[in-house]
Amino acid sequence: MSMPSLQDGIDKAGSAVNLLWKPGAAPWTPEVVEREYEHGWRAEQNAWHEGVALLNLSHHMYDLFIDGPDALRLLADLGANSFENFAIGQAKQFLPVTARGNIVTDGILARDGEESFTLSGIPAAQHWVQYHGERGGYDVAFRTDPSSAFRKPAGDPTLFRYQVQGPRAAELVESVFGGPMPAVKFFHSAPVELDGRRFKALRHGMAGQAGWEFIGPWEHAAAVYDALLAAGEPLGLVRVGALAYTTPSVESGWIPSPVPGIYTDPELAEYRRYVPLFGIEGQRPLNGSLYSPDIEDFYCSPYELGYGKMVAFNHDFIGRDALEKAKDSVRRTKVTLVFDIDDARRVLGLGDGLEFHLTYARNRVERNGELAGVTMQTASIDPVGTILALTLIDKEHAEPGTEVEVVWGEHPGAGTDPNADLGFPRIRATVQPAPFNQHARTLYRRNAR
């Protein structure tokens, strides 16, 4: 008996929104790592701002290994970003969109060799690539390594991934390797060696802070991790757990897991029958105070998500025509909302301190009582002293300093008018840029190009 497909789930539920709408859904946090380590989430957040932090990304990433003579051509046919001068050892944010110009979801694409690539992140992009590779006559081969929570049979990951972040990251790295890392551009990697173990160092950062991501075969995982811990101890190294790990995206302006624009186009019916129901596309919940029975109201374009500068019309790709038509008529833009802390404490019951709060709820953002935008991710940020919400907002309300209100609550879904007044409380908030972090807004990608 075959496993149910995404289309089977939509048909049974009656609509994509009925399938995905789950009021009060618990927010996702990385699998197989502690929620907090010995210092707690506040110290973990502050570590990448003030000291040095170590993050274990080995278990929750989904990897698709793509090999073959047509691998680059396949990726360029699907990616809205440029593939010119894509060097071995370089990584880039991969932007697949549908024919209608809606993002499938982004991922991190690394070029490992002339014909070898690794696509990492949320598996919606990987499903899209593998489907088109298998159905499009490309000379490519695929191998997948899901997250540790879903790997069957259970076993170790193929790769380890450790991030070292923060102002003291360079000190830690120099201590481990006996000198500074090779000079490479942002999102480029260099081969490194530690006690005869060879792996790579990717120049990477989060929340605007300096850092490196070390990636290599799992057989070296324990030795590399122990070396980082030992070198970091005199520097006050802080290990980052699952709670704090989810939050730097709010500061750095990256919207995780936008709704894939795949649920309604009749031409994608075959694709929906290819995608498993019990995958990210059929299980990642929608919830919050902004409800619509039409899943297309939750779709996003890469322009709204802040990826406009990455879109390149120097090649043909799925969705090119739609993106060309849409580039000058984008209604929403990405901002950060800074919550009024007193309102947040009153509505969320936080008490006198800033307790941890995380949600991916799509909450209504109003200006003068009218719908102005929608929150995409909301989290407590201890170094800021309040809660921030990464938000898509109508451009006329995007000026920094604009005052808005976030409608906080859980719409029950089908059977209740989307615009019904359900008595939800409001939280006052102020619009600020995204990325929120000043360093992230100005220096983070300075030499990425």
N, C-alpha and C positions, 0 to 999 in steps of 0.2 A: 504494500500500500504506500503510495507516494505521500510525501509530506505536503500539508496545505500551503498554497501560495499566498502572496499578498493579495492577489485578485480574489482568491477564495474568501479571505477574511473580509475584504470590502463588501463583497456580494452578501455574505452572511450578516454583516452588521447593518447593511443598507446604505452606508456611505463611508468615505474615508474618515470623516470627522467622528461619526459614531464609533468607528473602530478605535480611534486614538484618544478621544476625549475621556480623561480619567481625573475627575476632581480630587484634589488632595494627594496626587501622586508624589511619592518620595523622590527627591532629586537624586540623580546619578552621582556617584563618587567612584573613584578608581577601585578596581578589584584587587584583592590579594595584597594590600598594604594596610598598615595600621591606620585607624582614623586619625589618631594623634600619637605622636611620640612623646618622649619624656618631658619636653619643654611645653607642649600644648600648642594649639593652633595660633594663638596670638604671637608667641615667640617665633613660630615657624614663618608666619607672614612677615614679621619684622626682620627675619634673618636675611631675606633676599634684598631688603632695603638697606640694612645697616651692617651686615656681616657676611656670612657665607652659609648657603643652604645646599643640602644634598637631596635630590629627588630621584626616586626609583620609578622609571617609566617602563620597566621591562614587561609588566604583566597585563596592562590594560590596553595596550596598543594592538590594533589589528593590522597585520602586514600582508600585502600581496606582492609576491616576487614575480616580476615580469621579464621574460627573457626571449630573445629571438631576433631575427633580421628585421622584422616589422614592428618591433616594440616602440621605437621612437615615433614612427609614422602613426601608429595607433593612438599614442598619447597626444600627439599634435592634432589628430583628427577630432579628439574629444575635449581638449583643453583650450580654454579661452585665452590663456596667457601665452607669451612668446616662448618658442623653443629654439630660437637662434642662439648660438654660442652657449648651449647647455653643456657644460664641461663635466667630465668624469670627476666625481668627488663633490659636485655641487648639488644642492637641494633647492627646491622651490615650492611655493604654495600652488597646488594644482587646482584649477578652477573649471570643473566640468559643468556645463549647463545643458538644459533641454533645448529642443528646437524652438520653444517659445521664450527662451532667454531666462528661465528660472534656474537658480543654482540647484544642483543635485546635492552636493555638500562639498566642502573643500577637503584637501588632504595634503600631506607632506610627501613630495616626490623626490627621491634621491636617485641620481645617476651613479650606479656602481661600476659600470663598464660600458664599452662601446655598444653592447646590445643588452645590457642588464640594468634593471631599475627596481626600486622598492617603493611602493605606495603605502604610506602608513596613516593611521588615524581611524576615524569613524567609518565602518565598512560600507556605507552607502555609495561612496565614490568607487570603492573596489568592486562592488557588484556591477556598477555601470560600466567600468572598464572591462571586466571579464566577460560580461554579456556581449559587448560589441566586438571584443577580440575573438570570441568563439563563433559568433554569428556572421562576422564581416569578412571572413576569408583571410585573416591576417596570419602570417607565419610567426606565431608567438606561443609560448608555453607559460602556464600559470602555476604557482604554488602558493598556498595560503597558510598563514599561521594566525589563528584567531587569538583573542585575549585568553588569559589563563582561566578565567571564569567559564569559558565556553569551549576550551580545547578538549576534544574527545578523540582518542582516549587521553586521559589526563597525563600531562608531562610538562617538561620544561619548555620555555620559549626557545625560539631559534636564536634570538639576539638578546643581549642585555642592552639597556639604555639607562645611563645615569647622567643627570644634569647637575652641574655645579654652578650656582648662581650667586650674585651679590658683589658688593664692593671689594670683598677680600677673596673673590674667586681666583684671581690671578696668583695671589700668594699661595693658595692651596695647590694649584696646578703646578707652580714652579717647584714646590716642595716635593710633590709626587714624582715629577719627571726630571728633576734636577736642573730645571731651566724653563724659560717661557715657551709657550706654544708657538709653532710656526705662524708667521704673519699671513693670515688668510682673510678674505672678505667675509662679511656676514652671510650665513647660510652656505658657506663653503667648508670643506673638511680637509684635514691633513692626516696622513698615516702617522701613528705613534706606536711606541713600543715600551712595555713595562715588564722588566724581568723576563725578557724573551717572548712575551705575549704581545701579539700584534692586533691592533684594532684601529679605529679612526676617531678623531676629535672633530666634531662639528661646531663651528662657532655659532652660538645661539644665545638667546636671552629671553627673559620673561619679565613682564611689568617694567620694561625699559632698562633692566639691569644687565650688567656684563655677565657673560657665562659661556660655558661649553657643555656640549652633550657628547658623552663617550659611548660609542656603539661598537659592539663586537660579538663574536661567537659566545654562546652561553657557557661553554667550557671554561672561559676565563672570568665569568661573572663574579664569583665569590672572591677571587684574588684581587680583582680591580676594586670591588666595593670595599674590601678590608683595607686596601692601601689608601683609598680616599678618606675613610673614617680615621685611620691612624694619623694621616697628615693633617686632617682637619681638627683634631682634638685640641691642639694648642691654639688654634685660631677661633675656637668657640663654634665649631661646625654644628649646625642644627639640621637634623633630618626632618623632612617635610612629609606629613601624613596625608591621607585621602581628603580630609576636610579642607585644609589650607591649599592643597594642590589645585582644587577646583576654582580658586578665586583670582589668580593673577590675570586670567583672561578678561575679567571685568575692568581691571586697571589698564591693561595693554590694548583693549579695544577689539579683541577677537571674539566674534560671536560663535560659540560652539553649537554644532548640530542644528542648523536651520532646517526647517521642514523641506524635504526634497520635493521638487516640483514635478512629481511623477504620477500623481494619483488620478488625474482626470483626463489627460490627453488620450483620445481613442487610439492614436497611433502607438501608444506605449502599452496597450493591453497585453501584448505578448511579453513585454518586459515585466509587467506586474505578475504574469504567470510564472516567470523565471525566478523572481525574487521570493525567498521563503517568507511565510507569514511570521515565523518566530525569529525574525531578524530585526535589525535596527529600524527598518522602514515600517514594520508592522507593530513594533512594541514600544518605541520611544513615545511617551505619553504627551498629550497636550492638556493644559489646564490653566486656570487663572480667571480673571474677571472679564477678559475680552473673549467673547464666544461668537463664533459664526458657524452656521451649518455648512458653509462653502469652504472646503479645504484650500481653495485658491486664494482666499483672503489671508492665508498664513504663508504663502509662497514669498520668496525674496529674490531680488535680482542681485548680481554681484556689485552693481553700482550702489545699492542701498547698504550693502555690507562693508563698503569702503574699499572695494577691490578695483575701482575704475581705472586706476593707474596701471594695474597689472593686465588689463584686457588689451590684447594685441590683435589688430586686424591685418597682420602681415602673413596670414595663412588662412586656409579654409578650415572650419570646424563646425560641429553641430551647434546651432544656436547663433552663429555669426550674424545672420541677417536680422534676427530679432534684437540682438544687442546693439547693432548699428542704428536701428530705428529708435531704440529706447534711450540712447545715451544722453540726449538733450531734453528728456521729459521725465526725469526721475523725480518722484514726488517726495520720497522720504530720505532721510540721511541718518547716520549713526551718531549718537551723542551719549554722554554719561549723565545720569541724574544723581544728584547728591541729596539724599534724604534729610529732611529736618529731623534731627535726632530725637527731639521730644515727641514728635508725632510717631516716629518709628517705635519708640519705647512704649507709647500708649497703645498703639494698634497691635504691635507684635508681642507685647507683654515681655519686654526685654529686661525690665527692672532698671536699676541704676547704672549697670555696666553695659558694655557692648557684648552681648552674647552672640554666639555663632548662629548665623542664619544664611541659608542658601536656597534658592529656588530658580527654576527655569520657567516659571509660570509666565504666560502671556497676559499681563495685567494692563488694563486700560490706563492710558495717560491722557488727562484732560487739561484743557486750557479754557478758562471762562465757561466751564460746563460742557464744552464740546470735545469730541474725540480728537486728539492730536497725535497720538502715537501708541506704541505698545512696548512693554519691557520684554527683553529677551533672556537676560540673566541678572539676578540680583544677589548680592552677597555682602556680608559684614567685612569691612576692611579696617582692621585695627590701627594701622599706621595713619589712616585718615580720621578715625574716630567716629565713623558713622557707616551707613549702608549706602552702597552705590548700585545703580541699575544701568546696565548696558541696554540701550533703548534705540528703536527706530522711531523717528519723529518726523512729522511734516516739516518741510524746510522752512516755512514761515515762522516756526516756533523754535528753531534751532540756535538762535543767537545765545551765546553764553550769558548767563544771568537771568534768562527768562524763567519765570515762576510757573510751575505746573502742579498738578495733583495726580498722584497715583491711586487708582481705585483698587483697594486691597480686598480680595475675596475669591471664592471659587464658584463660578457659574456652574449650575448643575448640568447643563448641556441640553440635549434634545428634549422638547416638550415645554421649555421655558423661553419666552421671547428674548432674543439676544440683547435687546435694549431695555429690558425690564429693570425697574429700580428695585434692586434687591437689598437696599439698605447697607451696602458695603461702606466701610469707613474709608476716608481719604488720608493720604500722607502727602504733606507738602514737600516739594522737591525743587531743586534749581538745576537748570540745564548748564552743563559744562562740556568741554570738548571730549572727544574720544579719539585716541587714547587719553585717559585722564591724567596719567603720569606725565609730567612735563618732559622728562628725559625720553620717554617712549614717543612723545609727539614730535620731538625735534632731532634726536641723535640716534635713535635705535636703528634706523635703516639708512643712515647717512652714506655708508659705503657698501650698501647691498647691491647697488647698480654698477 
